[in-house]
Amino acid sequence: MEFDATFLSVAIPAAFIAGVAKGGFGGGAAFVATAMLALVIPPGMALGIMLPLLMVVDLATLRPYWKRWDRDAAMALMIGAVPGIVLGTLLYRVANADVLRVLIGTISVLFVAFQVARSRGWLYVSPKPLSKRTGLFAGAVTGFTSFVSHAGGPPSAMYLLSKGLDKTTYQATTVLAFWFINAAKAVPYAFLGVFTWETFRADLIMVGPALVGCAVGVYAHRAMPERIFFLITYVLLLGAGGKLILDGLT
């Protein structure tokens, strides 16, 4: 992989956006970076580049949200995520690059559809807190989608939104849950050969923009309207997702 102008023009903004999303907006849209990278490099390499960056940002966001999470909700997602990660590992072993492109692209488009439906009131979210058993199931789906595309936001959001959490508790709960989930993913990623010297070199280039984005996200959590950030993110996700689906099917 060459770190040329094309790669850098995609990688640096992608890392920054991922940092902003994880630092201040629940982290669900952070996987836009994976979809963007998969446009210019193999999707498996994109996954390998993004996981260490997400783990670094996870650590950076733990401090500002320390102990402000809902512990029980986070535990349900974390415990449930384990079988989902195992299933993702099994799929990765048999999937080729085109299958991953279609998966990442489809999840990207569905993510935007989920968010639009939720904001418009087309998607019903229970006014009563969902059960812990439902939380475990949401965790399993979160673990799987997070493993194959770093996109665990929608299933975890469905569960957490039913809890009626304020925005800071919601953000802190996602920080804790995805810190664990991303750390758990690192072990099978390593055994599957997802991490390489090239992905490590890319991480060194992208970690600065990711941490800057994280700091901006923490500040924006308090001061910036979410609508502007998510509008840009959704447009990027739709464009990248559609292109990945097209590339994977042709």
LOMI-969490 format. One line per 3 residues: for each residue x, y, z of N, C-alpha, C. Coordinates in Angstrom, 3 decimals. Layout:
X,Y,Z,X,Y,Z,X,Y,Z ~ ...
//
This chain:
0.842,-1.191,0.000,0.000,0.000,0.000,0.874,1.237,0.000 ~ 0.584,2.165,-0.903,1.324,3.412,-0.969,0.537,4.516,-0.277 ~ 1.232,5.274,0.546,0.599,6.392,1.240,0.689,7.634,0.358
-0.033,7.583,-0.757,0.011,8.664,-1.723,-1.069,9.696,-1.415 ~ -1.194,10.683,-2.316,-2.141,11.773,-2.087,-3.577,11.265,-2.015 ~ -3.901,10.257,-2.819,-5.265,9.718,-2.803,-5.592,9.111,-1.447
-4.677,8.287,-0.934,-4.902,7.672,0.375,-5.014,8.732,1.464 ~ -4.082,9.672,1.486,-4.068,10.686,2.542,-5.297,11.580,2.487 ~ -5.790,11.872,1.286,-6.958,12.740,1.154,-8.215,12.091,1.717
-8.208,10.766,1.795,-9.339,10.040,2.381,-9.062,9.700,3.841 ~ -7.861,9.245,4.149,-7.540,8.722,5.472,-7.572,9.795,6.552 ~ -7.015,10.957,6.281,-6.943,11.994,7.318,-8.332,12.522,7.689
-9.177,12.893,6.714,-10.543,13.290,7.102,-11.314,12.158,7.775 ~ -11.109,10.919,7.313,-11.810,9.783,7.908,-11.435,9.624,9.376 ~ -10.143,9.728,9.681,-9.698,9.600,11.071,-10.266,10.710,11.934
-10.292,11.913,11.399,-10.830,13.055,12.149,-12.311,12.857,12.450 ~ -13.082,12.453,11.435,-14.519,12.237,11.618,-14.774,11.133,12.647 ~ -13.999,10.054,12.576,-14.153,8.968,13.552,-13.896,9.473,14.960
-12.874,10.314,15.124,-12.570,10.869,16.436,-13.682,11.748,16.959 ~ -14.236,12.601,16.100,-15.344,13.470,16.509,-16.549,12.641,16.927 ~ -16.871,11.622,16.119,-18.039,10.781,16.418,-17.884,10.074,17.753
-16.727,9.494,18.004,-16.531,8.750,19.249,-16.369,9.686,20.436 ~ -15.829,10.865,20.204,-15.612,11.795,21.312,-16.867,12.468,21.806 ~ -17.862,12.652,20.922,-18.993,13.438,21.361,-20.368,13.003,20.935
-20.472,12.035,20.013,-21.779,11.749,19.444,-22.137,10.269,19.469 ~ -21.784,9.591,20.527,-22.207,8.208,20.699,-21.376,7.198,19.945 ~ -20.505,7.648,19.063,-19.589,6.741,18.372,-20.199,5.953,17.237
-21.530,6.016,17.082,-22.173,5.194,16.076,-21.726,5.483,14.658 ~ -21.453,6.765,14.373,-21.071,7.144,13.015,-19.575,7.027,12.769 ~ -18.833,6.560,13.761,-17.376,6.475,13.598,-16.985,5.536,12.466
-17.849,4.563,12.173,-17.466,3.599,11.160,-17.518,4.165,9.749 ~ -17.959,5.432,9.597,-17.851,6.078,8.288,-16.413,6.039,7.796 ~ -15.462,6.072,8.736,-14.045,6.034,8.364,-13.700,4.718,7.668
-14.247,3.608,8.165,-13.991,2.311,7.538,-14.546,2.277,6.124 ~ -15.779,2.769,5.954,-16.391,2.787,4.630,-15.598,3.668,3.668 ~ -15.110,4.802,4.157,-14.324,5.702,3.303,-13.003,5.048,2.893
-12.323,4.435,3.857,-11.039,3.795,3.556,-11.211,2.635,2.580 ~ -12.312,1.897,2.726,-12.540,0.734,1.866,-12.748,1.115,0.406 ~ -12.935,2.407,0.140,-13.039,2.872,-1.242,-11.684,2.891,-1.944
-10.606,3.030,-1.159,-9.285,3.202,-1.774,-8.306,2.091,-1.426 ~ -8.649,1.239,-0.458,-7.792,0.109,-0.097,-8.669,-1.112,0.145 ~ -8.112,-2.329,0.183,-8.923,-3.523,0.472,-9.666,-3.394,1.798
-10.919,-3.852,1.869,-11.713,-3.678,3.090,-11.104,-4.323,4.322 ~ -10.454,-5.482,4.179,-9.804,-6.099,5.328,-8.715,-5.211,5.899 ~ -7.972,-4.546,5.015,-6.932,-3.626,5.469,-7.552,-2.408,6.156
-8.696,-1.948,5.637,-9.382,-0.820,6.266,-9.798,-1.168,7.700 ~ -10.309,-2.400,7.893,-10.673,-2.836,9.242,-9.455,-2.869,10.149 ~ -8.334,-3.368,9.622,-7.113,-3.470,10.414,-6.537,-2.123,10.785
-6.675,-1.146,9.904,-6.195,0.204,10.204,-7.057,0.857,11.275 ~ -8.370,0.723,11.129,-9.265,1.472,11.994,-9.325,0.961,13.427 ~ -9.193,-0.362,13.653,-9.378,-0.857,15.016,-8.387,-0.246,16.016
-7.062,-0.235,15.745,-6.165,0.400,16.716,-6.481,1.879,16.944 ~ -6.893,2.584,15.884,-7.258,3.991,16.052,-8.466,4.136,16.962 ~ -9.476,3.289,16.744,-10.664,3.340,17.592,-10.320,3.013,19.040
-9.383,2.087,19.234,-8.989,1.731,20.594,-8.265,2.885,21.284 ~ -7.429,3.598,20.547,-6.744,4.766,21.115,-7.757,5.841,21.494 ~ -8.714,6.095,20.598,-9.735,7.099,20.889,-10.623,6.645,22.045
-10.904,5.347,22.128,-11.663,4.816,23.271,-10.982,5.192,24.588 ~ -9.683,4.983,24.652,-8.939,5.312,25.878,-8.989,6.808,26.168 ~ -8.890,7.615,25.105,-8.906,9.069,25.284,-10.259,9.568,25.776
-11.334,8.865,25.404,-12.668,9.319,25.802,-13.128,8.745,27.142 ~ -12.425,7.770,27.676,-12.829,7.224,28.970,-12.757,8.277,30.079 ~ -11.718,9.071,30.072,-11.522,10.020,31.171,-12.633,11.068,31.267
-12.976,11.795,30.173,-14.022,12.823,30.322,-15.389,12.274,30.671 ~ -15.617,10.994,30.414,-16.933,10.411,30.714,-16.858,9.378,31.837 ~ -15.783,9.398,32.614,-15.531,8.377,33.617,-16.673,8.272,34.636
-17.190,7.043,34.785,-18.237,6.693,35.752,-19.535,7.475,35.557 ~ -19.750,8.009,34.366,-21.012,8.692,34.073,-21.937,7.793,33.247 ~ -21.531,6.518,33.115,-22.291,5.581,32.302,-23.338,4.838,33.126
-24.230,4.155,32.413,-25.179,3.235,33.034,-24.503,1.867,33.035 ~ -24.058,1.426,34.192,-23.238,0.223,34.292,-23.985,-1.015,33.816 ~ -25.248,-1.165,34.229,-25.999,-2.368,33.867,-26.215,-2.450,32.356
-26.535,-1.328,31.724,-26.749,-1.318,30.280,-25.456,-1.636,29.542 ~ -24.364,-1.068,30.011,-23.071,-1.337,29.379,-22.691,-2.807,29.528 ~ -22.934,-3.387,30.697,-22.590,-4.789,30.923,-23.398,-5.707,30.006
-24.681,-5.402,29.804,-25.504,-6.231,28.921,-24.943,-6.229,27.506 ~ -24.556,-5.064,27.012,-23.996,-4.978,25.667,-22.643,-5.686,25.576 ~ -21.816,-5.540,26.597,-20.478,-6.129,26.551,-20.534,-7.655,26.604
-21.364,-8.183,27.507,-21.475,-9.644,27.617,-22.086,-10.223,26.339 ~ -23.133,-9.576,25.845,-23.780,-10.049,24.638,-22.892,-9.987,23.416 ~ -21.948,-9.050,23.399,-21.091,-8.854,22.225,-20.175,-10.045,21.962
-19.829,-10.800,22.987,-18.845,-11.879,22.835,-19.265,-12.912,21.782 ~ -20.473,-13.496,21.849,-20.853,-14.445,20.791,-20.961,-13.783,19.424 ~ -21.336,-12.502,19.381,-21.385,-11.797,18.108,-20.017,-11.668,17.475
-19.001,-11.430,18.297,-17.629,-11.344,17.806,-17.160,-12.704,17.293 ~ -17.534,-13.775,17.996,-17.174,-15.124,17.546,-17.785,-15.405,16.176 ~ -19.061,-15.045,15.996,-19.723,-15.249,14.702,-19.041,-14.423,13.615
-18.686,-13.186,13.928,-17.979,-12.349,12.962,-16.641,-12.947,12.568 ~ -15.953,-13.558,13.520,-14.672,-14.209,13.239,-14.841,-15.353,12.255 ~ -15.881,-16.165,12.460,-16.130,-17.290,11.570,-16.468,-16.821,10.156
-17.259,-15.744,10.056,-17.605,-15.218,8.736,-16.374,-14.668,8.028 ~ -15.539,-13.961,8.765,-14.360,-13.341,8.162,-13.434,-14.391,7.551 ~ -13.385,-15.550,8.156,-12.482,-16.600,7.668,-12.880,-17.117,6.293
-14.163,-17.004,5.947,-14.629,-17.553,4.665,-15.028,-16.473,3.664 ~ -15.068,-15.207,4.096,-15.526,-14.135,3.218,-14.359,-13.564,2.418 ~ -14.607,-13.272,1.122,-13.587,-12.606,0.326,-13.800,-11.094,0.376
-12.953,-10.353,-0.313,-12.990,-8.896,-0.242,-14.318,-8.330,-0.740 ~ -14.893,-8.912,-1.792,-16.147,-8.400,-2.327,-17.299,-8.595,-1.346 ~ -17.307,-9.736,-0.640,-18.331,-9.955,0.382,-18.231,-8.887,1.467
-17.022,-8.579,1.890,-16.836,-7.546,2.909,-17.262,-6.180,2.395 ~ -16.969,-5.889,1.121,-17.394,-4.604,0.552,-18.923,-4.474,0.595 ~ -19.610,-5.533,0.178,-21.072,-5.499,0.178,-21.609,-5.389,1.605
-21.009,-6.114,2.545,-21.446,-6.037,3.942,-21.263,-4.633,4.501 ~ -20.073,-4.068,4.315,-19.806,-2.731,4.842,-20.715,-1.702,4.173 ~ -20.879,-1.834,2.852,-21.734,-0.905,2.133,-23.184,-1.004,2.566
-23.684,-2.233,2.713,-25.071,-2.429,3.119,-25.313,-1.897,4.523 ~ -24.398,-2.175,5.435,-24.538,-1.678,6.799,-24.497,-0.149,6.820 ~ -23.665,0.451,5.965,-23.591,1.909,5.883,-24.941,2.501,5.498
-25.543,1.944,4.439,-26.830,2.456,3.963,-27.925,2.208,4.998 ~ -27.938,1.017,5.605,-28.946,0.709,6.615,-28.795,1.587,7.849 ~ -27.563,1.940,8.183,-27.327,2.818,9.328,-28.012,4.165,9.111
-27.831,4.732,7.921,-28.455,6.018,7.614,-29.981,5.874,7.642 ~ -30.491,4.791,7.050,-31.929,4.557,7.056,-32.457,4.458,8.485 ~ -31.716,3.776,9.349,-32.108,3.641,10.755,-32.190,5.009,11.433
-31.179,5.831,11.229,-31.142,7.131,11.894,-32.237,8.058,11.380 ~ -32.469,8.039,10.072,-33.525,8.876,9.500,-34.886,8.425,10.018 ~ -35.129,7.106,10.025,-36.401,6.583,10.506,-36.625,6.929,11.968
-35.560,6.859,12.758,-35.691,7.189,14.187,-35.999,8.667,14.382 ~ -35.302,9.534,13.649,-35.489,10.978,13.818,-36.865,11.436,13.327 ~ -37.418,10.729,12.324,-38.726,11.086,11.764,-39.886,10.452,12.520
-39.564,9.587,13.462,-40.619,8.921,14.208,-41.223,7.733,13.498 ~ -40.579,7.271,12.426,-41.080,6.105,11.690,-40.705,4.798,12.383 ~ -39.690,4.864,13.233,-39.208,3.666,13.908,-39.614,3.730,15.366
-40.299,2.723,15.805,-40.805,2.700,17.176,-39.712,2.262,18.143 ~ -39.484,3.072,19.151,-38.577,2.710,20.234,-39.408,2.630,21.508 ~ -39.341,1.508,22.170,-40.181,1.267,23.341,-40.021,2.376,24.376
-41.165,2.933,24.881,-41.071,3.944,25.937,-40.646,3.348,27.268 ~ -40.717,2.010,27.363,-40.277,1.337,28.568,-38.894,0.732,28.338 ~ -38.054,0.711,29.366,-36.723,0.106,29.199,-36.821,-1.335,28.743
-36.068,-1.696,27.719,-36.044,-3.079,27.247,-35.351,-3.958,28.280 ~ -35.682,-5.213,28.274,-35.166,-6.138,29.276,-33.672,-6.388,29.096 ~ -33.064,-6.943,30.143,-31.649,-7.278,30.060,-31.409,-8.344,28.995
-32.363,-9.265,28.831,-32.226,-10.296,27.800,-32.181,-9.651,26.416 ~ -33.011,-8.636,26.206,-32.976,-7.903,24.940,-31.646,-7.178,24.785 ~ -31.132,-6.668,25.891,-29.832,-6.011,25.857,-28.717,-6.958,25.462
-28.798,-8.203,25.929,-27.801,-9.203,25.553,-27.881,-9.511,24.051 ~ -29.115,-9.604,23.532,-29.283,-9.836,22.095,-28.748,-8.649,21.295 ~ -29.078,-7.429,21.755,-28.558,-6.231,21.086,-27.039,-6.230,21.118
-26.477,-6.708,22.223,-25.022,-6.798,22.327,-24.438,-7.774,21.326 ~ -25.135,-8.901,21.110,-24.649,-9.894,20.146,-24.637,-9.325,18.732 ~ -25.717,-8.624,18.366,-25.762,-8.005,17.040,-24.707,-6.906,16.940
-24.536,-6.163,18.021,-23.507,-5.122,18.057,-22.130,-5.723,17.847 ~ -21.836,-6.818,18.538,-20.533,-7.460,18.399,-20.266,-7.921,16.984 ~ -21.304,-8.497,16.334,-21.131,-8.994,14.972,-20.906,-7.852,13.981
-21.801,-6.851,13.985,-21.668,-5.760,13.025,-20.409,-4.940,13.296 ~ -20.038,-4.842,14.558,-18.805,-4.134,14.887,-17.591,-4.887,14.359 ~ -17.633,-6.221,14.431,-16.489,-7.012,13.973,-16.290,-6.888,12.473
-17.385,-6.970,11.694,-17.244,-7.009,10.243,-17.152,-5.633,9.609 ~ -17.501,-4.569,10.356,-17.443,-3.241,9.731,-17.233,-2.097,10.714 ~ -16.963,-2.390,11.993,-16.856,-1.362,13.038,-18.154,-0.558,13.138
-19.291,-1.201,12.911,-20.578,-0.498,12.873,-21.549,-1.085,13.879 ~ -21.262,-0.939,15.143,-22.155,-1.491,16.163,-23.172,-0.504,16.684 ~ -23.239,0.688,16.088,-24.092,1.743,16.605,-25.584,1.453,16.637
-26.201,1.063,15.500,-27.670,0.904,15.507,-28.218,-0.087,16.521 ~ -27.710,-1.337,16.586,-28.308,-2.255,17.567,-28.118,-1.803,19.012 ~ -26.970,-1.227,19.312,-26.767,-0.741,20.687,-27.652,0.468,20.961
-27.853,1.318,19.953,-28.693,2.504,20.140,-30.140,2.122,20.429 ~ -30.664,1.110,19.736,-32.041,0.686,19.973,-32.249,0.317,21.444 ~ -31.284,-0.371,22.020,-31.385,-0.772,23.418,-31.214,0.421,24.354
-30.189,1.230,24.105,-29.899,2.336,25.018,-30.965,3.419,24.964 ~ -31.540,3.661,23.775,-32.577,4.686,23.675,-33.799,4.325,24.507 ~ -34.083,3.045,24.638,-35.239,2.626,25.435,-35.025,2.885,26.928
-33.778,3.111,27.311,-33.469,3.319,28.731,-33.754,4.748,29.186 ~ -34.005,5.652,28.214,-34.292,7.042,28.573,-33.110,7.773,29.180 ~ -31.911,7.449,28.747,-30.709,8.069,29.304,-30.552,9.500,28.803
-30.000,10.376,29.644,-29.650,11.703,29.145,-28.448,11.571,28.212 ~ -28.157,12.605,27.435,-27.168,12.467,26.364,-25.773,12.146,26.882 ~ -25.413,12.665,28.062,-24.079,12.387,28.589,-23.971,10.963,29.106
-25.005,10.472,29.778,-25.009,9.078,30.231,-25.000,8.132,29.041 ~ -25.765,8.466,28.013,-25.792,7.666,26.791,-24.402,7.616,26.168 ~ -23.781,8.784,26.030,-22.438,8.846,25.437,-21.439,8.054,26.271
-21.471,8.229,27.588,-20.537,7.531,28.468,-20.733,6.021,28.404 ~ -21.978,5.572,28.285,-22.261,4.137,28.208,-21.704,3.541,26.923 ~ -21.837,4.264,25.807,-21.267,3.771,24.553,-19.745,3.761,24.617
-19.158,4.742,25.268,-17.696,4.784,25.411,-17.206,3.534,26.132 ~ -17.847,3.203,27.255,-17.422,2.039,28.033,-17.657,0.745,27.252 ~ -18.850,0.606,26.666,-19.183,-0.636,25.967,-18.261,-0.881,24.783
-18.007,0.155,23.980,-17.188,-0.043,22.790,-15.698,-0.105,23.108 ~ -15.306,0.433,24.248,-13.925,0.214,24.694,-13.685,-1.285,24.879 ~ -14.630,-1.955,25.529,-14.499,-3.397,25.740,-14.617,-4.162,24.421
-15.631,-3.831,23.628,-15.881,-4.565,22.384,-14.692,-4.449,21.439 ~ -14.151,-3.253,21.286,-13.001,-3.084,20.393,-11.773,-3.823,20.908 ~ -11.581,-3.814,22.226,-10.448,-4.546,22.783,-10.626,-6.054,22.554
-11.859,-6.546,22.687,-12.124,-7.972,22.469,-11.903,-8.362,21.014 ~ -12.212,-7.463,20.093,-12.026,-7.747,18.667,-10.550,-7.861,18.296 ~ -9.692,-7.209,19.037,-8.274,-7.177,18.676,-7.646,-8.566,18.664
-8.099,-9.446,19.556,-7.501,-10.786,19.636,-7.762,-11.598,18.374 ~ -9.039,-11.779,17.954,-9.246,-12.520,16.699,-8.692,-11.797,15.481 ~ -8.708,-10.459,15.472,-8.102,-9.718,14.362,-6.632,-10.100,14.214
-5.942,-10.192,15.337,-4.517,-10.532,15.291,-4.319,-11.938,14.732 ~ -5.127,-12.896,15.186,-4.993,-14.273,14.704,-5.375,-14.410,13.234 ~ -6.279,-13.569,12.765,-6.710,-13.615,11.369,-5.746,-12.891,10.429
-4.732,-12.262,10.977,-3.756,-11.561,10.151,-4.235,-10.224,9.631 ~ -5.220,-9.620,10.298,-5.757,-8.335,9.853,-4.746,-7.217,10.087 ~ -3.965,-7.339,11.158,-2.950,-6.329,11.453,-1.656,-6.657,10.702
-1.084,-5.662,10.056,0.174,-5.819,9.331,1.054,-4.618,9.596 ~ 2.275,-4.689,9.114,3.177,-3.548,9.237,2.608,-2.339,8.500 ~ 1.953,-2.572,7.367,1.370,-1.467,6.611,0.225,-0.807,7.368
-0.634,-1.609,8.019,-1.727,-1.002,8.777,-1.167,-0.211,9.966 ~ -0.078,-0.685,10.542,0.547,0.034,11.660,1.109,1.374,11.177 ~ 1.754,1.382,10.019,2.281,2.635,9.471,1.154,3.626,9.185
0.046,3.120,8.665,-1.104,3.990,8.413,-1.647,4.569,9.716 ~ -1.670,3.744,10.767,-2.146,4.218,12.068,-1.288,5.375,12.594 ~ 0.019,5.288,12.373,0.897,6.361,12.831,0.564,7.677,12.142
0.144,7.598,10.885,-0.236,8.799,10.140,-1.578,9.346,10.619 ~ -2.491,8.448,10.953,-3.870,8.838,11.223,-4.182,9.096,12.687 ~ -3.313,8.676,13.600,-3.643,8.795,15.018,-3.756,10.255,15.456
-2.933,11.136,14.884,-3.004,12.554,15.235,-4.356,13.154,14.896 ~ -4.800,13.057,13.634,-6.134,13.580,13.293,-7.255,12.940,14.106 ~ -7.127,11.642,14.433,-8.162,10.968,15.216,-8.265,11.565,16.624
-7.121,11.831,17.255,-7.127,12.394,18.609,-7.593,13.846,18.608 ~ -7.223,14.593,17.572,-7.729,15.962,17.444,-9.249,15.924,17.303 ~ -9.734,15.007,16.458,-11.170,14.856,16.298,-11.855,14.473,17.595
-11.226,13.613,18.390,-11.777,13.213,19.680,-11.945,14.415,20.603 ~ -10.912,15.268,20.668,-10.993,16.467,21.508,-12.097,17.399,21.023 ~ -12.207,17.550,19.709,-13.274,18.378,19.147,-14.633,17.780,19.500
-14.745,16.455,19.422,-16.008,15.797,19.727,-16.441,15.992,21.167 ~ -15.500,15.878,22.109,-15.832,16.084,23.524,-16.359,17.494,23.738 ~ -15.701,18.482,23.108,-16.163,19.866,23.216,-17.519,20.040,22.529
-17.644,19.463,21.319,-18.876,19.611,20.555,-20.060,18.946,21.236 ~ -19.799,17.929,22.051,-20.874,17.266,22.798,-21.639,18.272,23.636 ~ -20.929,19.288,24.095,-21.551,20.298,24.947,-22.020,21.513,24.168
-21.386,21.805,23.026,-21.622,23.092,22.377,-22.177,23.042,20.957 ~ -21.997,21.949,20.228,-22.324,21.923,18.803,-23.616,21.162,18.540 ~ -24.498,21.701,17.694,-25.698,20.952,17.310,-25.324,19.649,16.600
-25.955,18.569,17.004,-25.648,17.276,16.399,-26.039,17.227,14.924 ~ -27.051,17.988,14.559,-27.626,17.876,13.213,-26.600,18.143,12.119 ~ -25.756,19.138,12.313,-24.770,19.492,11.289,-23.783,18.357,11.092
-23.253,17.845,12.195,-22.266,16.773,12.105,-22.857,15.530,11.439 ~ -24.042,15.134,11.879,-24.629,13.910,11.344,-25.084,14.060,9.898 ~ -25.494,15.263,9.493,-25.870,15.474,8.099,-24.685,15.187,7.183
-23.525,15.719,7.543,-22.314,15.472,6.748,-21.963,13.989,6.770 ~ -22.039,13.392,7.941,-21.690,11.975,8.089,-22.606,11.078,7.265 ~ -23.896,11.367,7.282,-24.840,10.531,6.552,-24.631,10.619,5.049
-24.318,11.811,4.562,-24.043,11.967,3.129,-22.817,11.144,2.746 ~ -21.782,11.198,3.573,-20.567,10.419,3.311,-20.863,8.920,3.347 ~ -21.663,8.498,4.316,-21.987,7.080,4.441,-22.794,6.579,3.244
-23.759,7.357,2.805,-24.560,6.941,1.660,-23.711,6.833,0.397 ~ -22.838,7.829,0.199,-21.986,7.796,-0.979,-21.003,6.639,-0.950 ~ -20.311,6.486,0.182,-19.328,5.408,0.307,-20.007,4.055,0.300
-21.131,3.921,1.004,-21.832,2.645,1.048,-22.341,2.203,-0.313 ~ -22.935,3.136,-1.055,-23.422,2.807,-2.390,-22.311,2.376,-3.321 ~ -21.173,3.085,-3.229,-20.030,2.725,-4.089,-19.472,1.359,-3.713
-19.402,1.040,-2.439,-18.883,-0.259,-2.014,-19.799,-1.398,-2.469 ~ -21.090,-1.206,-2.375,-22.034,-2.227,-2.842,-21.847,-2.453,-4.343 ~ -21.741,-1.348,-5.094,-21.554,-1.448,-6.544,-20.256,-2.179,-6.879
-19.174,-1.806,-6.176,-17.879,-2.442,-6.438,-17.915,-3.927,-6.074 ~ -18.586,-4.265,-4.983,-18.623,-5.661,-4.547,-19.458,-6.555,-5.437 ~ -20.436,-5.977,-6.125,-21.327,-6.774,-6.965,-20.898,-6.837,-8.422
-19.938,-5.975,-8.799,-19.518,-5.952,-10.212,-18.095,-6.436,-10.377
//
